[in-house]
Amino acid sequence: MTSPLFDLTGRRALITGSSQGIGFALAAGLAAHGAEVVLNGRDRVKLDAAVTSLQDAGFKASASDFDVTDGEAVAAGVAAIEADIGPIDILINNAGMQFRSPLEDFPADSWEQLLKTNVSSVFYVGQAVARHMIGRGRGKIVNIASVQSELARPGIAPYTATKGAVKNLTRGMSTDWAKYGLQVNSIAPGYFKTPLNQALVDNPEFSAWLEKRTPAGRWGDVEELVGAAVFLSSNASSFVNGHTLYVDGGITISL
């Protein structure tokens, strides 16, 4: 039986970028703790398959495929969820992308796309959902940051910039919205085995380096992020605000 502190029964969660990888794992984890989940993504076929898999497992799940990088589409999508499915109690801003290139050769269009996907989406969806939460005097927003909110690595400087922005936007959201009863925090994953990282997972040299560099000595499994997400989405974190929780096997605290 789930402790009342971590019980999400009766709450509804919107998770962006949740047709696969970390987003899907978090959606499944919240659903397992009682939440109704609304999955969001760009690929409707993958999104519907993800929803069906959760429904087949006995969870209450639905899909909403608005574009998180389009402010007007976000406002309309969030309004439709509120009107047709029900109030959003929990938001997990997970949608994100990566592009690797030496900084001196980094394409300008890829820079703009990273900003839209990794930063603007957090602002658009966060603001649209918060406007409804503020009126109700409660709500949980969890933004997905990264160890790259603190660390840099060659070839991903723009990604590092976007994830640093997510960390500080989380602080700003908390500063503005805590007085309305909202808790806004972020989770900063380390290196996890996801489709976004598949090229690195398949690279023996990189994997060997990562295992030596990480005190835990391995890649993370996406299910290991669920506990942090449930904590920040539940009553257990009622006085936690503006915090970034690193789930990284110790990589950010070790030289």
LUMZASE-927806 format. One line per field, with one value per atom (N, C-alpha, C, O): chain; z, y, x. Coordinates in steps of 0.02 Angstrom, whole numbers. Example, Ala and Ser with C-alpha at 12.3 -4.5 7.8 and 13.67 -1.06 7.14 Angstrom:
2
drenti = A/A/A/A/A/A/A/A
z = 390/390/390/423/354/357/394/402
y = -284/-225/-165/-166/-112/-53/2/57
x = 660/615/660/712/642/684/645/670
This chain:
255
drenti = A/A/A/A/A/A/A/A/A/A/A/A/A/A/A/A/A/A/A/A/A/A/A/A/A/A/A/A/A/A/A/A/A/A/A/A/A/A/A/A/A/A/A/A/A/A/A/A/A/A/A/A/A/A/A/A/A/A/A/A/A/A/A/A/A/A/A/A/A/A/A/A/A/A/A/A/A/A/A/A/A/A/A/A/A/A/A/A/A/A/A/A/A/A/A/A/A/A/A/A/A/A/A/A/A/A/A/A/A/A/A/A/A/A/A/A/A/A/A/A/A/A/A/A/A/A/A/A/A/A/A/A/A/A/A/A/A/A/A/A/A/A/A/A/A/A/A/A/A/A/A/A/A/A/A/A/A/A/A/A/A/A/A/A/A/A/A/A/A/A/A/A/A/A/A/A/A/A/A/A/A/A/A/A/A/A/A/A/A/A/A/A/A/A/A/A/A/A/A/A/A/A/A/A/A/A/A/A/A/A/A/A/A/A/A/A/A/A/A/A/A/A/A/A/A/A/A/A/A/A/A/A/A/A/A/A/A/A/A/A/A/A/A/A/A/A/A/A/A/A/A/A/A/A/A/A/A/A/A/A/A/A/A/A/A/A/A/A/A/A/A/A/A/A/A/A/A/A/A/A/A/A/A/A/A/A/A/A/A/A/A/A/A/A/A/A/A/A/A/A/A/A/A/A/A/A/A/A/A/A/A/A/A/A/A/A/A/A/A/A/A/A/A/A/A/A/A/A/A/A/A/A/A/A/A/A/A/A/A/A/A/A/A/A/A/A/A/A/A/A/A/A/A/A/A/A/A/A/A/A/A/A/A/A/A/A/A/A/A/A/A/A/A/A/A/A/A/A/A/A/A/A/A/A/A/A/A/A/A/A/A/A/A/A/A/A/A/A/A/A/A/A/A/A/A/A/A/A/A/A/A/A/A/A/A/A/A/A/A/A/A/A/A/A/A/A/A/A/A/A/A/A/A/A/A/A/A/A/A/A/A/A/A/A/A/A/A/A/A/A/A/A/A/A/A/A/A/A/A/A/A/A/A/A/A/A/A/A/A/A/A/A/A/A/A/A/A/A/A/A/A/A/A/A/A/A/A/A/A/A/A/A/A/A/A/A/A/A/A/A/A/A/A/A/A/A/A/A/A/A/A/A/A/A/A/A/A/A/A/A/A/A/A/A/A/A/A/A/A/A/A/A/A/A/A/A/A/A/A/A/A/A/A/A/A/A/A/A/A/A/A/A/A/A/A/A/A/A/A/A/A/A/A/A/A/A/A/A/A/A/A/A/A/A/A/A/A/A/A/A/A/A/A/A/A/A/A/A/A/A/A/A/A/A/A/A/A/A/A/A/A/A/A/A/A/A/A/A/A/A/A/A/A/A/A/A/A/A/A/A/A/A/A/A/A/A/A/A/A/A/A/A/A/A/A/A/A/A/A/A/A/A/A/A/A/A/A/A/A/A/A/A/A/A/A/A/A/A/A/A/A/A/A/A/A/A/A/A/A/A/A/A/A/A/A/A/A/A/A/A/A/A/A/A/A/A/A/A/A/A/A/A/A/A/A/A/A/A/A/A/A/A/A/A/A/A/A/A/A/A/A/A/A/A/A/A/A/A/A/A/A/A/A/A/A/A/A/A/A/A/A/A/A/A/A/A/A/A/A/A/A/A/A/A/A/A/A/A/A/A/A/A/A/A/A/A/A/A/A/A/A/A/A/A/A/A/A/A/A/A/A/A/A/A/A/A/A/A/A/A/A/A/A/A/A/A/A/A/A/A/A/A/A/A/A/A/A/A/A/A/A/A/A/A/A/A/A/A/A/A/A/A/A/A/A/A/A/A/A/A/A/A/A/A/A/A/A/A/A/A/A/A/A/A/A/A/A/A/A/A/A/A/A/A/A/A/A/A/A/A/A/A/A/A/A/A/A/A/A/A/A/A/A/A/A/A/A/A/A/A/A/A/A/A/A/A/A/A/A/A/A/A/A/A/A/A/A/A/A/A/A/A/A/A/A/A/A/A/A/A/A/A/A/A/A/A/A/A/A/A/A/A/A/A/A/A/A/A/A/A/A/A/A/A/A/A/A/A/A/A/A/A/A/A/A/A/A/A/A/A/A/A/A/A/A/A/A/A/A/A/A/A/A/A/A/A/A/A/A/A/A/A/A/A/A/A/A/A/A/A/A/A/A/A/A/A/A/A/A/A/A/A/A/A/A/A/A/A/A/A/A/A/A/A/A/A/A/A/A/A/A/A/A/A/A/A/A/A/A/A/A/A/A/A/A/A/A/A/A/A
z = 0/0/0/39/-44/-49/12/34/40/95/72/15/117/98/73/33/98/77/3/-30/-25/-94/-139/-197/-111/-148/-196/-174/-260/-311/-336/-387/-300/-319/-324/-279/-378/-388/-419/-429/-434/-466/-539/-560/-577/-650/-668/-648/-707/-725/-800/-837/-824/-894/-898/-862/-941/-950/-1024/-1068/-1037/-1106/-1128/-1088/-1194/-1221/-1190/-1170/-1187/-1146/-1187/-1158/-1251/-1290/-1284/-1304/-1256/-1248/-1195/-1168/-1181/-1139/-1069/-1038/-1045/-977/-967/-915/-1015/-1008/-998/-956/-1037/-1030/-963/-931/-942/-878/-821/-774/-825/-772/-774/-721/-834/-840/-809/-771/-825/-797/-721/-685/-697/-625/-587/-534/-613/-580/-582/-534/-639/-645/-594/-565/-583/-535/-464/-420/-452/-386/-383/-336/-433/-430/-474/-479/-507/-548/-614/-643/-638/-707/-748/-728/-804/-842/-912/-945/-933/-1001/-1035/-1015/-1086/-1122/-1179/-1212/-1190/-1244/-1284/-1256/-1350/-1394/-1464/-1479/-1509/-1577/-1625/-1674/-1610/-1654/-1628/-1578/-1662/-1637/-1635/-1590/-1682/-1683/-1620/-1586/-1606/-1547/-1483/-1434/-1484/-1426/-1411/-1353/-1462/-1453/-1428/-1387/-1455/-1433/-1359/-1322/-1338/-1268/-1222/-1169/-1244/-1204/-1199/-1145/-1255/-1255/-1207/-1172/-1206/-1162/-1088/-1048/-1072/-1003/-986/-932/-1034/-1023/-1015/-973/-1055/-1050/-982/-959/-951/-884/-829/-770/-848/-799/-775/-727/-808/-787/-828/-884/-799/-834/-871/-840/-938/-978/-1041/-1067/-1064/-1127/-1160/-1132/-1221/-1260/-1279/-1288/-1284/-1309/-1348/-1319/-1414/-1456/-1480/-1537/-1438/-1458/-1460/-1427/-1498/-1508/-1451/-1445/-1408/-1349/-1366/-1323/-1429/-1448/-1478/-1498/-1481/-1509/-1453/-1429/-1433/-1376/-1383/-1335/-1443/-1454/-1451/-1423/-1480/-1479/-1407/-1389/-1368/-1298/-1259/-1223/-1267/-1231/-1248/-1205/-1314/-1336/-1310/-1289/-1312/-1290/-1216/-1195/-1176/-1104/-1087/-1044/-1121/-1110/-1127/-1092/-1180/-1200/-1148/-1132/-1120/-1067/-1007/-980/-986/-928/-938/-892/-999/-1013/-1026/-1004/-1061/-1085/-1042/-1038/-1010/-969/-895/-855/-877/-808/-787/-825/-726/-703/-701/-683/-721/-718/-649/-632/-609/-542/-541/-499/-590/-594/-666/-712/-675/-741/-736/-692/-782/-790/-858/-909/-859/-920/-941/-919/-982/-1000/-1072/-1088/-1116/-1188/-1196/-1165/-1237/-1248/-1307/-1332/-1329/-1385/-1375/-1334/-1415/-1413/-1484/-1530/-1493/-1557/-1540/-1503/-1568/-1551/-1609/-1666/-1594/-1645/-1610/-1558/-1637/-1611/-1611/-1659/-1559/-1551/-1609/-1630/-1635/-1690/-1754/-1800/-1759/-1819/-1805/-1849/-1745/-1726/-1770/-1773/-1805/-1850/-1812/-1759/-1839/-1806/-1800/-1750/-1850/-1846/-1791/-1760/-1780/-1726/-1657/-1611/-1652/-1591/-1575/-1519/-1626/-1617/-1598/-1557/-1630/-1616/-1544/-1511/-1522/-1453/-1403/-1354/-1416/-1371/-1368/-1314/-1426/-1428/-1392/-1353/-1405/-1378/-1304/-1266/-1283/-1215/-1166/-1106/-1190/-1145/-1156/-1109/-1218/-1230/-1212/-1186/-1224/-1207/-1132/-1111/-1092/-1019/-998/-955/-1029/-1015/-1038/-999/-1101/-1128/-1088/-1067/-1079/-1046/-972/-943/-941/-870/-857/-811/-899/-890/-901/-862/-955/-971/-916/-897/-890/-836/-771/-734/-756/-693/-688/-633/-743/-741/-714/-679/-730/-703/-630/-588/-615/-548/-498/-442/-518/-474/-450/-392/-496/-478/-428/-390/-427/-381/-316/-267/-315/-255/-241/-184/-292/-281/-349/-401/-346/-408/-400/-359/-440/-440/-510/-558/-518/-582/-572/-528/-614/-611/-680/-729/-684/-747/-750/-699/-808/-815/-839/-896/-793/-807/-827/-863/-804/-825/-783/-752/-781/-753/-792/-766/-855/-895/-873/-901/-822/-789/-748/-730/-732/-692/-728/-716/-773/-804/-879/-909/-909/-982/-1009/-974/-1073/-1107/-1179/-1206/-1212/-1280/-1327/-1324/-1371/-1424/-1407/-1450/-1345/-1326/-1289/-1246/-1304/-1267/-1270/-1218/-1328/-1329/-1286/-1252/-1286/-1243/-1170/-1131/-1152/-1084/-1066/-1010/-1113/-1101/-1089/-1044/-1127/-1118/-1051/-1019/-1030/-967/-907/-854/-915/-863/-857/-802/-914/-914/-880/-844/-891/-859/-783/-747/-759/-687/-658/-607/-692/-666/-678/-639/-733/-744/-689/-667/-667/-611/-549/-514/-535/-478/-485/-438/-547/-559/-552/-524/-578/-571/-498/-477/-460/-389/-354/-313/-370/-338/-352/-307/-412/-430/-406/-389/-406/-397/-331/-317/-290/-225/-182/-145/-187/-146/-163/-125/-222/-242/-225/-243/-190/-170/-217/-211/-265/-312/-286/-255/-300/-289/-357/-395/-373/-437/-424/-392/-448/-438/-502/-551/-502/-561/-541/-486/-588/-581/-633/-691/-612/-657/-665/-624/-717/-728/-749/-782/-729/-755/-822/-863/-833/-897/-891/-856/-927/-926/-995/-1046/-995/-1058/-1088/-1068/-1136/-1169/-1244/-1266/-1285/-1357/-1373/-1421/-1331/-1342/-1335/-1367/-1292/-1278/-1312/-1297/-1356/-1383/-1417/-1411/-1453/-1487/-1436/-1450/-1378/-1326/-1291/-1276/-1280/-1250/-1293/-1268/-1359/-1406/-1420/-1455/-1391/-1401/-1343/-1287/-1355/-1300/-1265/-1204/-1303/-1272/-1224/-1169/-1247/-1203/-1142/-1086/-1152/-1095/-1044/-983/-1068/-1022/-983/-922/-1018/-984/-932/-876/-950/-905/-842/-787/-851/-794/-746/-685/-772/-728/-696/-639/-733/-710/-657/-615/-660/-615/-554/-561/-493/-433/-430/-406/-455/-456/-506/-503/-554/-599/-656/-683/-674/-726/-754/-726/-809/-834/-787/-752/-787/-750/-792/-853/-759/-791/-778/-723/-830/-824/-766/-737/-747/-690/-625/-578/-623/-562/-553/-503/-601/-594/-565/-545/-562/-541/-469/-454/-424/-354/-344/-306/-379/-374/-400/-371/-456/-485/-440/-433/-411/-366/-305/-283/-277/-219/-234/-196/-291/-308/-332/-336/-348/-370/-314/-325/-256/-202/-142/-141/-92/-31/8/52/-8/27/17/58/-37/-52/-44/-80/5/11/29/19/55/71/35/56/-22/-64/-125/-161/-136/-190/-220/-184/-287/-321/-319/-334/-301/-291/-354/-391/-366/-420/-388/-353/-401/-372/-424/-476/-409/-455/-444/-388/-497/-495/-545/-604/-523/-570/-551/-581/-501/-481/-450/-441/-433/-401/-448/-425/-513/-560/-548/-563/-520/-510/-448/-437/-405/-342/-339/-287/-395/-394/-451/-508/-436/-488/-515/-559
y = -60/0/62/67/110/171/215/224/243/290/350/371/377/437/495/535/498/552/548/600/487/477/454/438/453/429/484/540/468/515/501/527/459/442/505/547/510/568/628/679/622/678/663/605/716/709/742/798/706/729/734/688/790/800/792/826/748/736/749/714/800/814/768/745/756/713/644/617/614/553/490/442/491/430/378/321/397/350/377/432/338/361/383/352/435/459/480/463/515/539/482/486/429/372/337/318/330/298/337/308/404/445/440/438/439/432/366/364/312/246/245/215/278/279/318/296/375/414/376/376/343/304/247/231/216/161/184/144/249/278/311/348/297/317/374/388/407/465/445/393/486/482/521/577/494/527/547/511/606/630/635/674/594/592/643/653/673/722/706/686/713/703/725/743/723/747/692/706/630/574/540/504/551/526/450/421/417/344/317/273/343/322/341/303/399/423/376/357/358/314/245/214/221/156/159/111/215/222/224/193/261/264/195/175/159/93/46/6/50/5/20/-26/83/100/78/51/88/66/-10/-35/-46/-119/-143/-197/-100/-117/-98/-107/-70/-53/18/36/60/130/175/157/232/280/329/367/326/367/392/359/450/478/517/525/542/576/646/660/691/759/778/784/788/795/866/875/916/984/995/958/1045/1060/1105/1162/1079/1116/1176/1217/1181/1238/1295/1346/1288/1337/1363/1327/1425/1452/1450/1434/1466/1465/1394/1382/1347/1277/1250/1212/1271/1250/1275/1237/1340/1368/1331/1316/1318/1282/1210/1185/1177/1108/1100/1055/1145/1142/1158/1125/1207/1224/1165/1153/1129/1071/1015/984/1003/953/973/932/1035/1059/1052/1034/1066/1065/995/978/954/889/830/781/835/779/795/755/855/877/918/925/946/990/955/896/991/966/982/1041/931/939/938/968/902/891/902/876/939/947/924/946/881/864/888/861/939/967/927/941/876/830/837/816/866/869/901/952/869/896/862/810/892/863/877/918/842/850/856/827/894/898/907/953/864/865/891/868/939/968/1010/1040/1013/1061/1131/1150/1169/1233/1281/1318/1279/1324/1307/1349/1246/1225/1217/1195/1236/1222/1263/1324/1230/1266/1311/1293/1370/1419/1393/1406/1356/1331/1278/1272/1239/1190/1224/1201/1279/1319/1343/1337/1371/1396/1340/1349/1282/1225/1200/1182/1198/1178/1226/1204/1290/1339/1331/1333/1321/1313/1250/1251/1195/1131/1124/1098/1146/1134/1189/1176/1251/1307/1337/1343/1357/1389/1344/1368/1279/1233/1233/1230/1237/1239/1302/1299/1358/1421/1417/1432/1397/1396/1350/1371/1288/1239/1257/1254/1276/1295/1352/1350/1404/1462/1444/1464/1407/1390/1348/1359/1299/1257/1296/1289/1336/1374/1421/1431/1450/1496/1461/1492/1398/1360/1340/1343/1318/1298/1356/1346/1415/1473/1486/1501/1479/1489/1438/1451/1379/1326/1327/1294/1366/1373/1314/1304/1273/1215/1190/1205/1153/1123/1104/1133/1056/1031/1037/1011/1069/1073/1045/1067/997/966/974/946/1013/1023/974/962/947/901/940/962/947/980/926/879/931/883/895/948/845/859/914/947/924/979/1047/1098/1048/1111/1136/1195/1090/1106/1093/1128/1044/1022/1034/1041/1036/1042/984/954/969/917/938/971/922/945/924/868/969/955/968/960/989/1000/1066/1071/1116/1180/1211/1233/1212/1241/1202/1232/1135/1095/1113/1119/1120/1140/1207/1216/1253/1319/1312/1346/1270/1262/1230/1250/1182/1149/1192/1186/1236/1286/1333/1354/1350/1394/1361/1394/1296/1260/1262/1272/1252/1255/1323/1327/1377/1443/1464/1502/1440/1453/1421/1448/1362/1328/1372/1379/1402/1447/1507/1528/1534/1591/1575/1614/1518/1496/1489/1510/1459/1450/1517/1527/1563/1629/1665/1699/1658/1692/1656/1688/1589/1551/1515/1490/1512/1477/1510/1476/1576/1611/1592/1605/1561/1538/1465/1437/1434/1364/1313/1254/1336/1291/1272/1312/1210/1189/1175/1134/1210/1203/1182/1218/1123/1096/1064/1059/1042/1007/945/940/898/838/843/859/830/833/763/741/727/660/662/708/610/599/563/579/515/479/416/369/417/362/331/364/267/230/249/221/294/318/322/319/328/338/399/399/452/513/500/533/452/436/372/348/344/278/275/226/329/330/325/294/356/353/285/258/258/191/140/95/147/99/111/72/164/180/151/177/97/64/111/107/155/201/249/261/276/324/288/313/230/193/175/179/156/141/203/199/259/322/340/360/334/352/309/334/245/199/215/206/239/259/327/339/370/439/443/487/396/397/354/295/381/341/276/226/278/216/166/107/187/141/114/61/150/123/178/232/161/202/195/145/245/240/208/212/176/150/199/225/212/266/256/304/193/181/210/220/222/249/324/353/355/424/430/484/374/376/400/441/376/396/470/500/501/574/610/659/585/616/609/657/551/541/586/617/590/633/706/738/732/802/815/872/761/768/757/766/738/716/763/812/747/786/783/824/734/726/787/799/824/882/948/996/951/1010/1074/1129/1070/1130/1131/1163/1095/1094/1138/1125/1189/1235/1264/1284/1264/1293/1249/1272/1186/1141/1100/1082/1086/1040/978/980/922/858/819/799/808/771/696/672/661/588/563/551/554/549/499/499/457/410/442/409/507/542/580/606/583/613/687/711/723/795/812/869/762/777/745/746/717/680/701/709/711/726/661/663
x = 42/0/44/92/28/68/56/-1/110/103/62/68/20/-19/25/3/85/130/146/156/148/168/110/120/50/-8/-33/-47/-38/-60/-131/-152/-166/-235/-278/-276/-316/-359/-326/-358/-262/-226/-212/-206/-208/-199/-132/-118/-92/-26/-18/-36/8/27/102/139/125/197/214/189/255/274/330/370/334/385/384/436/324/317/299/273/311/297/352/342/410/465/513/504/565/620/599/556/632/621/548/518/519/451/402/357/409/364/374/326/437/450/419/391/422/392/316/284/287/215/192/144/227/210/219/179/271/284/232/209/211/158/92/54/78/17/16/-36/73/77/65/47/74/60/-8/-23/-50/-120/-141/-201/-94/-112/-144/-127/-190/-212/-161/-143/-138/-85/-109/-146/-85/-97/-29/13/-19/44/44/-7/102/109/172/223/167/224/207/150/257/247/223/189/242/226/163/165/106/43/41/10/74/74/109/83/169/206/168/168/136/100/41/30/3/-54/-32/-65/25/51/71/59/100/120/59/58/7/-55/-87/-109/-90/-120/-83/-115/-17/21/6/4/-4/-22/-93/-107/-138/-207/-211/-249/-172/-170/-144/-161/-104/-77/-126/-112/-184/-235/-233/-268/-193/-188/-234/-254/-252/-294/-249/-212/-251/-205/-240/-285/-218/-244/-188/-133/-202/-150/-172/-231/-123/-134/-71/-17/-79/-19/-5/17/-18/-1/75/112/96/167/191/170/235/258/302/315/324/366/326/354/260/215/170/126/180/144/69/34/43/-29/-56/-110/-19/-40/-40/-84/9/12/-49/-81/-64/-121/-186/-227/-194/-255/-255/-307/-197/-193/-206/-242/-178/-189/-262/-291/-290/-361/-406/-456/-389/-430/-426/-476/-366/-359/-401/-438/-395/-433/-508/-545/-531/-603/-630/-685/-591/-616/-595/-632/-537/-512/-518/-542/-495/-500/-440/-393/-442/-388/-320/-315/-269/-200/-172/-164/-158/-131/-55/-22/-27/46/68/37/121/152/224/261/244/314/337/316/379/406/467/523/456/510/534/590/493/512/581/596/622/689/722/699/777/814/888/908/929/1002/1028/1000/1081/1116/1190/1208/1231/1303/1344/1337/1387/1432/1484/1470/1545/1593/1563/1529/1574/1540/1554/1510/1616/1633/1596/1592/1570/1533/1458/1421/1435/1366/1318/1324/1270/1225/1177/1151/1166/1123/1051/1018/1028/959/952/899/1005/1002/1003/970/1040/1039/968/945/935/867/819/774/827/784/793/744/855/869/836/806/841/811/735/706/704/632/609/561/645/624/640/599/699/722/704/699/696/683/614/575/599/535/476/425/483/428/415/357/467/458/421/377/438/403/331/285/320/252/205/151/226/183/177/123/233/231/183/143/187/144/70/27/57/-13/-44/-102/-7/-33/-38/-87/12/12/-47/-74/-68/-125/-187/-227/-196/-252/-239/-284/-177/-160/-167/-191/-147/-149/-221/-233/-268/-338/-363/-410/-332/-352/-312/-329/-258/-217/-173/-152/-158/-114/-88/-117/-33/-7/66/102/86/155/183/152/240/274/345/382/362/429/460/436/514/550/609/643/622/679/740/744/787/850/901/883/963/1015/1077/1085/1121/1187/1222/1268/1201/1228/1202/1221/1158/1141/1200/1204/1247/1306/1371/1421/1372/1434/1433/1379/1491/1496/1537/1578/1525/1563/1571/1527/1627/1638/1581/1556/1562/1514/1441/1398/1427/1357/1348/1303/1389/1384/1314/1290/1280/1213/1164/1122/1168/1125/1138/1091/1201/1220/1189/1164/1189/1159/1084/1057/1050/978/961/912/1000/985/1003/972/1052/1065/1006/987/977/918/859/821/850/794/802/753/862/873/855/821/876/862/790/762/759/688/646/596/667/634/636/585/693/699/652/620/651/608/534/496/514/444/425/371/469/456/450/405/495/494/428/402/402/340/277/228/279/217/209/155/262/255/201/166/194/145/73/27/64/-3/-16/-68/31/21/51/38/92/125/194/228/214/284/315/290/369/403/475/513/493/560/584/546/646/672/711/738/712/753/809/796/870/927/956/996/936/962/1036/1059/1071/1138/1134/1091/1177/1177/1134/1151/1079/1031/1026/1036/1011/1002/934/882/934/873/886/944/833/843/886/924/880/919/994/1035/1012/1082/1105/1160/1066/1082/1150/1186/1168/1233/1290/1341/1281/1333/1333/1386/1273/1269/1304/1338/1297/1326/1400/1432/1428/1498/1539/1536/1576/1613/1661/1669/1694/1742/1708/1731/1650/1614/1587/1592/1557/1528/1582/1570/1641/1696/1717/1729/1721/1737/1685/1702/1621/1567/1567/1557/1578/1578/1635/1628/1692/1747/1733/1753/1700/1688/1632/1632/1585/1527/1541/1557/1535/1547/1507/1532/1445/1405/1430/1411/1472/1504/1461/1477/1407/1363/1317/1313/1284/1229/1169/1162/1126/1064/1009/1010/962/902/845/838/804/754/706/681/694/649/676/639/741/772/757/777/723/702/631/610/596/526/519/475/560/554/559/521/607/614/553/530/526/467/406/367/397/340/347/299/407/420/401/365/424/412/341/320/304/234/184/124/207/163/165/202/123/122/188/201/229/293/339/383/328/371/334/346/288/244/281/254/343/381/448/496/451/510/495/447/535/521/585/630/588/645/707/763/699/755/769/723/833/853/881/932/849/869/909/883/973/1017/1011/1020/995/990/1041/1024/1103/1158/1213/1266/1199/1251/1312/1363/1307/1362/1408/1459/1393/1440/1453/1508/1404/1415/1454/1472/1467/1502/1571/1604/1593/1657/1702/1680/1766/1815/1845/1888
